[in-house]
Amino acid sequence: MFESGVAELDAVETLAAATDRQATRTEADLDLIELSLHFADLHPDPATIPGHVSLPGGERGWVSGGPGCPGFAEFAAAEFGAAIGRSAGSAAVFIGQALALRHRLPRILAMVRSGHGEPWKARTIATACLALSVEAAAIVDRRVASIVDTVTPIQLDKIVKAAIQQADPDGARATAAQNAKERGVWAGRIDEHGSTTLTIRAATGDVIRLKATLRQIADALAELGNTDPLNQRMAMAVGIISDPALTHELLTIANHLTQTHTNPTTPEPDLDTEQDAEPGAEPDVEAGADAAAGEKPQDDRPTAASTGAEPEDVAGWSVADEPDWDPPHPSDPRYDNPPEPSTPEPAETADQADPGMDAAARRELAKKLSAIRQNADRHGLGATGRGRAQTTTLYVHLTDQTLLAGEGVTRVERYGPVFTTRLEELLGHDRIIVKPVIDLNDDRVSVNAYEIPDRIRERVKLIHPVEQFPYGPAETTNSTDLDHIQPYDFKDTGPPGQTSITNLTPLRRYSHRVKTLGGWKVRRLDDGALEWITKHGLRFRVDHKGTHRITGPPSVAWSPRPPWQRPASP
């Protein structure tokens, strides 16, 4: 820190200080690259070690830098990541980038080491070249090395892409063709306005038909009195189309109403004006991106976006996070190139002039939809049960103060924070079953068996919504591993109560393997937190506030006390 304080610096001194700090940061970033290379060298691919015996579920080798890079022991990424405050997946990407610079892009690494290149720019280039052969990467290395630090990041990105296309034109065309074939549905996280971005990449005809159906439902809502703009009605239609019985009944009623009068607010869709008019071109439907979410399609993917969809865990990979599956593959270039948010298509002119619905009108519309749904359940597609939508369980966390006040912030699992005023919008007027509240204060729930019953699994999931591994990013789901912190004792069926909420912790499969076979130790502290010790003695505390580094020797001897040996509650 500055002896006299930042406030005492004039403009020239401020610029000089900023320049000095940036140089210090660049030097530290280079040091991390060098240290990651050395750590990888200390932990080579286990398969290359003479006499190594591979155990079921044991440590394997990762090659995350691309062709020509040596592999390194996968568990090493977890410990190196913990040391620098990253998840294991983020650390694996970092180590892979460093190895790629050393083995595939030596000229660029030399520029960084000589102080003529920013380390983060070099690592970005390494990621962009992951799919290239060694020979093609060498061509990019020769063409780009001299300009790593002389052009802006945007210019550098364009130059690197051009060099990649020139170095491996066949590979670039194959990658583009493969990206064009990839299809799927991706959902983001809820935003502060209670909306979620849903990104769809599907066959062009299917997208056009889906949009036409949403438009039909939007028209039906207008017939029932919804005066919101067209785009908002189509967004509302996303929730309706998830219920086939309601959709069928709503469209039937709307068709009957339109026989007597025409809806003046919604003109017929003109695909020629909404889509790219170039003959043979795929329609540029709409793209939506959420930077905090996981995997997203490339910029050139035709997509359809809407709000109000239920977010879901998506396999994604970035420098800052890692997916909830194992083993991750950090070499996939899609995870480093999220699309830019596109400009939504303009609303209809007639809709723009309409101020929308007031609260009373919305309540009236909700009553109509509820009555239509009930009629569909009794007489329509849902009467047989085959047309009913699948049930969804939502866990809503709120305090008693928020419940009594009727306002505040709640947390909805898989969604995030939601204002209580938007809970009605989230839950809608669907068939809702309120289940009894689970008392999570009762920490004595247990069974005398190794298998974990659903009632205990559900409690562990609610207590620990995120895996309890240092810097672990994975949300706890029904498929997440639940690890016995104190290993289960199978001798004579073991002491009673070994499978309890105090002796179980959620870990994704990779973290579970690191703990079981990687030489890590963990114990439950009296306040419910976990204390971890890595293979080489780094210590961390993981609690509901995240991961905290612990310095100094353990305050007590390392002797985990299993829950069945704890004193009974008074």
N, C-alpha and C positions, 0 to 999 in steps of 0.2 A: 504494500500500500504506500501511498505517497505520504511523506513526512508532514507536509503542510496541508494536505487535503486537496481533493480535486477542485474545490471551489476557489482555491488560490491561484490556479493556473490561468494564464492568458491564452488566446487562441493559438499562438505559435507553440507554446508549451504543451497545450492539449493535443495538438496534432503530433508532436514529437513523441509524447507519451503513448498515444494510440499506436503509432508506428512501432515503438519499442515493444509494446504488449503483443502486437500481432506477430512480430518476429519471435517472441518467446513462445507464443502459442504454436506457431509453425514448427519450431524446434521440438516442442513437446509432442506434437502429432507425429513427427518423424521418429522420435524416440519410441513411441508406441508401436509403430510399424516394425522397427528393429527388434523390439522386445517380443512382439508376436511371432516374428520369424524364428527367433531363438527358442521360444517356448514350443513352437511346432517342431523344431529340430530335436528338442529334448523329449518330445512325445510323438515318435513316428508311428506310422500305421502298424498296429500290433502284428499283422500278418507278415511284416518284413523282419520281425525280431526272431532270431534263431531260437528254437525250443519253445516258442510261445504256443500255449494250448488254448484254443478257443472254447469258451463255455457257452451253453445255451443262453441267449440273452446278453452275453458278455460284450465287452468293448470291441468295436469295429473301427475300420479306417474310413475317414472322410476325405474326399477330393473335392474341394469347393472352389478351387482357383481356376479350373478349366484344364483342357488337355495339356500334358507336359508338366503339370505340377505334382509334386509328391503328396501322398496322403498323410494325414496326421490322426492321432487317436481322438475319437469323437468326444470322450469324456473330458479331454483337456480343454475343450471350448467352454464347458460349464465353469471350470475353475478360473480360467483366464477372464471370462466374462464377469464373474463375480468380483474379481480383483479390480476391474475398471468400471464397475457399475452397469454392466450390460447383461442382457439375457444370454443364454447359451447360443441361441440362434444368431443373434446379432454378433456375438464374438466369433462364431464360425464364419460369418460373412467377412468380418474384418480380417481374420487370419487368412482366409482364401484370397482376399484382395492383395494382401502383402505377398503371399506366395506367387500370385500371378505377376506382380511387378518384378519379383526377383527372377522368375523362371521364364516368363513370356514377354515382358516389357522392360528389359534391362536398361534401355536408353532413357526411358521416362523415369525409372527409379534413380538413375545416375543424376538426372537433372534435379530431382527432389533432394537428393543427398548433397548436391553442390549448392543448394539454396536458390535454385532457379525454377522451382516448381512447387506449388502448394500440394501437400500430401493428400488433401481431400479430393482435389481435382484428379490426381493420379489414380486414386482408388476408384473414382467414378469411371474413369476410362477402363480400368481393369474389369469392372463389372460389365460395361458395355461390350467388352470383347470376350466374354465367357464362352460363348458358343463357337468362337473361331478356332480353327486349327492352329497349331504352333506356327506354321509358315505364314498363315494369314495374319496372326497377331504380330508377327515380326514386321510385316509390311506396315501395319498401323503404327507400330512402335517407331519405325524410321520416319514416317510422315508427320507424326504428331509431337514427337519429343521436344523439338525446338520451340514450340509455341504453347507449351503447357501453361506458362505463366504470363503470356503476353496478350492474350485475347480474353474477352469476357466469357463467363460460363456458357451463355447461350450460343455464342459463336463457336466455342470449343465443342459443344455438343453437336452442332451441325457439321463441323469439320470431321469429327470422329465418325459420325454416321456415314459421311461420304467416303471416308477412308475404308470403313468396314465394307461398304458396298463394292468398292473398287478392289479390295483385297480378296473378297470371297463373294463374287456376284451370284454364283449358283447357290451358295448357302443363304445369302440374303433373300433370294427369290423363294427358296424353300421355306425359310422362316416366315416370310410374308404369307405364303400359301397356307402354312400350318396355322398361323394366327387367324386367317380368314375362316378356317374350318372350326375353330374353337367356339363353342356355344355354351351358354349357361345362364344362371340367374344369380345375381350378387346383391346382397342387401347391406346397407351401411348402418350407422348408429343413429339414434334419435338426436335431433338438434335441440337448441334451446326453445324452439317454437313448437315442439311436439311433432315434427315431421321427420320422415326417414326416406332416404333416396333408394329406390329400387332400380337396379340396372339389369336390363335383359338383352342378351345377344342371342338371336334365334334366326330361323329362316325368314327371309324378307316377307314372303307371303304370310307366314304365321304372325309376324309383327303387324302387318297391315290389317289382318283379320282381327287380331286382339284389339288394336286401336279402334277399329270400326265397332266392335262389341262394346268397348268402353264408351264410345260416342253414343251408341244406342241407349245404354243405361243412363248416360248423362241427359239424353233427351227425355227419358222416362222420368227422371228426377225433376226436370223442368215442368213436365206435365203435372206432377204432384205438388208444384208450388215452389220448388227450389229456384231462387233467382240469382244464385251465385254465378260468377263467370264460368264459361265452358271448361277451362282447364281445372278449376276447382271441383266442378261436378265430375269430371273424368277421374280426378284423384279420389273422390268419394266412391266412385264406381269400382275402384280396386278392392275396397273392402266388401262391396256387395257381391262382386263376381266370385268371391271365395265361398259363397253359399249358393250352390246350384239351385236349390229349391226357391230361395228368395229371388234369384235372378230370373228364373223362369216365370214366376208369378208376377214379378214387377213388369217384365217386358210384355206379358199377356195383357195386363191392365193398361199399360201405356199404349199398346197397339189399339186397344178398344177406344181409348180416349182420343187418339189421333184420327179416328174415323169421323169424329164429329167436328174437330177443329185442328188447325195446323199450328205448331209451335213456332212463333215468329222470331224467337231469340236464338235459335240454333240452325243456321243454314246447313245444307247438305255438305259433307266433307268434300273438299276439292284436293285430291291427292297430287294433282299437278302443281298446285301452289305450295302444298305442305312439304313435298319431297323434291329432291334434286330432279330438274327437268331433263337432264342429259339422258338420251336413250340408252337403255341397258344398264344404267347405273343403279346401285342399291340405294334405297331411300335413306337420307340422313335423318333418322327419326328423332332421337334426342339422347344425350348422354348425361349422366349424373355421376359425380364423384364425391366421395367422403374421405378426406385425407386421413382420418383416424380409423378408417375401416381397414379390412384386409384386402384380399385380392380384387383387382379391378381390370376391366378389359383395356386394350390399347386404344389410342385416340381414333384409329381408323375403323373401329368396330361400329356397325349400326346398332344402336341401342334404343330402348324405350325406357323412360324414367317416370316414376310417379312417387307419391308420398303416402304414408300411412301403412306401409307394409311392415310385417314383423321382421326385425333384423335377425340374422342367424350367424352362427360361427362360420367364417369363411377361411379356407386355407390361404394364408397370405404370408409373404416374406419380405421384410425390409430391413434396413440397417438398424432400425429402432425397435423392432419387434420380431416375434417368431410365431409360427402357427401352432395350433393345438393338435398336432399329429406328429408321428415319429417314424422314420427319421426325416427331418426336413431336408429340402434340397435347395441350398442357397444359390445354385447356379442358374435358376430359372430367371431369365431376364425380364419376364413380365412383372415381377414384384418390385422392380426398381424403376418402373415407368408408368406411374399412375396417370390417367388421362386428365386433361385440363377440363374444368367445368364448362359446359357449353351454354350458349344463350338460349333460354327457353323460347319456344315459338310464340309469337304474339297471340294475345286473346282476340276473340272476335270483336268487331267494332261495337256491335249491339251489346255485348256483354260488358265492355269497358264502361259503357254509359250507365250500367246498372250498379247501384251501390251494394248489392248483395243482400243477404238475409239478416234480419235482426234476431235477437235471442228467442222471442216469442214464436217467430216463424220457424225457427229451427226445432223448437220443441214440438210444434204441430207436425212438421215433417217427420220427426222421429216417431211420433205416435202412429202416423200412417204406415211407415215402414215396419214398425213392430206389429201392427195389425195384419199387414200383408204377409209377414214372416209366419205369424201364427196360423193364418189361413193356409199357407203353403205346407206347414207341418201337418195340418189336419187333412187336407184334401189334395195337395199337390205332390211334387216329386219327393218331398221329404216324408210323406205319409208312410211309405214302406221302409223308411230308414236308410235306403240305399243312396238317396240324394243328399243326405245330411253332410255338412262339413265336419271334418275331424275336430275333436275337442283340443283345446290348448290350455295348459295350466300356466297361469301367471302368478309370480310371487311379487307382492307389493310390500315394500318395507316402509313403514312410517311410524313416527313417534306418537305417543298419546296426546302430546300438545298439538301436533299437527291435525290429528283426528278430531279433537275437540274444537279447535279454531276453524277448521274447514278450509284452511289455506296453508301454504308452505310448500316444501319440496319433499317428494317421495322418491324412492329408488325402485324401479321395476327391473327385475333381473332380465338380462339380455337386451334391455333397452337403455338403461341408464337413468339419470335423474329426470323427473317429470314433475311439473307443477301440479298440485292437487286439482287445480281448476281444469286441467286437461285430462284427468282420469276418466271423466265421462266420455270424452272423445276417444280415448284409448280403448275403453271397454265397450263403447257403443251401446246399442240396445239389443244385444244378443242374449242368448240363453246363458245365464250366469249362475254358477253354483259356488257359493261361498263356503269354503272348507274351514274347519276349526283351526284356530291358531295353534301352532306347535310351540310348546314351551321350551325354548332353547337354553333356559337357565338350568334345566335338569341335566347335569353332566354325568349322571350315574347310569344312563341308559346303556345296556350292554347285553351280549349273548354269550353263551358258553360254546361257541363254535367258530371255526375259521371263516366260514361263509358269512357275507355281510347282508343282512336283510334290508329290504327297501326302506323300512322306517328309520333305520340308523343311517343309511346312505343319504336319505333326504335331509336328516338333521345335519350331517357333516357338510353337505352342499350348502345349506342355508347359513351355517356358521362360517364357512370358508368359501366365499364365492369365487376366489381365485386360488390356484394351486399355491401351496406353502413352501415352494422352493425359492432359494435366493434369486431375486429378480425374475421369478417365473411369471410369464405373461398369460398362461392359459387359464381361461375361465373354467370353473368346475361344472361339469355336465354329468349326465347319468352314465356316460361311458368313461369318465375319468377314473384312473386307478385310485383306490383308497389303500394306502400303505399302513401296515401295522408298524408304528414307530418303534415300539419294543417288539422285536421279532416274536412271532407266535410260537409258543412252546407246545409241540405236538406230543410230548412224552405223557403217556397216560391221560390224553386229552388236555393236558396242561391245567394251570390254575383257572378258576372260574373268572368270567368277565374280561377275557383278553380282547375280545372284539367289542370295543366301546368307542363312544364319540371322543373320549380323551386320548385313546390310543390309536386313532385313525387320523390320517391327514391326506388331503387330495394332492396327487402328483400326476402329471402327464407321464406317459409311458417312458419317454427318454429320461426324465428326472427320476422316476422310480428306479430305472436301471442304474443310473449314476449312484443313487443312494445305496442300492443293494450290492452292486458289483464294482463300484468305483472307489471304494475306500473312504467314503464320506460317513460321518456320524451325525446323528440328530437326537435330540431329547426334548420332551415337553417341559417347559418351565411352569412354576406354580401359578403364574398369571395367565397361562394358556398359550403364550407365545412359544415358538420353536427356536432352539439354539442349534445352529449348524456348524460343524467343523469340517473343512474340506480336506482333501487328501494330504495337502501340504501345510495344514494347520491354520488356514484363514478361518476366522470366526464371524458368524452373522446371526443376527436376531431377525426373525420373520414374524410379524404380528399383523393386526388389522390395519396398521398404518404403512405397511410395506416392509422393505428390507433395510436393515441398519447394520453398518460395520461395527464390530466389537473389537476394541484394541486391548492389549494386555492379556495376562493369563486368565484362565477361567476362575471365577470367584469361588467356586466350589469344585470338589473332585468330580470328575466325569463319571457319574454313576446314575444313569437314567433310572428313575423310580417308576416302575410300571403302575398303571392305575389301580390294579387290584391290591397293591400294597399301600395305597394312600389311606390316611386315617378316614374313618367314616365321618360323614357330615353330621353335625350335632342335630 
